[in-house]
Amino acid sequence: MAGHAGVEYASAAGNDYPAHEQTYRSFLTLVKSVLAAIVVIVILLAIFLG
């Protein structure tokens, strides 16, 4: 029968929170840029195909 010990959690050594924040801000900037490009494309489609 297998022996079951307590639950072990892996943890990262050296939590780099500033790098995490920068990655998140870059992601938000990318999402906003892509959303703005999609809005422009939809508006242009409405103008030229409508």
C-alpha positions as CSV (number, residue, x, y, z in Angstrom):
1,M,0.0,0.0,0.0
2,A,1.3,3.5,-0.9
3,G,2.3,5.8,1.9
4,H,0.7,9.2,1.6
5,A,2.5,12.1,3.2
6,G,1.3,15.7,3.4
7,V,0.8,17.8,0.4
8,E,3.9,19.4,-1.0
9,Y,3.7,22.6,-3.0
10,A,6.4,23.7,-5.4
11,S,7.5,27.3,-4.9
12,A,9.6,29.5,-7.1
13,A,12.8,30.7,-5.7
14,G,13.1,34.5,-5.9
15,N,9.7,36.0,-6.7
16,D,10.3,38.7,-9.3
17,Y,7.3,40.8,-8.8
18,P,8.5,43.9,-10.8
19,A,9.0,41.7,-13.8
20,H,5.5,40.2,-13.3
21,E,4.0,43.7,-13.2
22,Q,5.9,44.8,-16.4
23,T,4.7,41.7,-18.2
24,Y,1.1,42.4,-17.1
25,R,1.3,46.0,-18.2
26,S,2.8,45.0,-21.6
27,F,0.0,42.5,-22.0
28,L,-2.7,45.1,-21.3
29,T,-1.0,47.5,-23.8
30,L,-1.1,44.8,-26.4
31,V,-4.7,44.0,-25.8
32,K,-5.7,47.7,-26.0
33,S,-3.7,48.1,-29.2
34,V,-5.3,45.0,-30.9
35,L,-8.8,46.1,-29.7
36,A,-8.2,49.6,-31.2
37,A,-7.1,48.1,-34.5
38,I,-10.2,45.9,-34.6
39,V,-12.4,48.9,-34.0
40,V,-10.7,50.8,-36.8
41,I,-11.1,47.9,-39.2
42,V,-14.8,47.5,-38.3
43,I,-15.4,51.2,-38.8
44,L,-13.6,51.1,-42.2
45,L,-15.7,48.1,-43.2
46,A,-18.9,50.0,-42.3
47,I,-17.8,53.0,-44.3
48,F,-16.6,51.3,-47.4
49,L,-19.0,48.3,-47.6
50,G,-22.1,49.9,-46.1
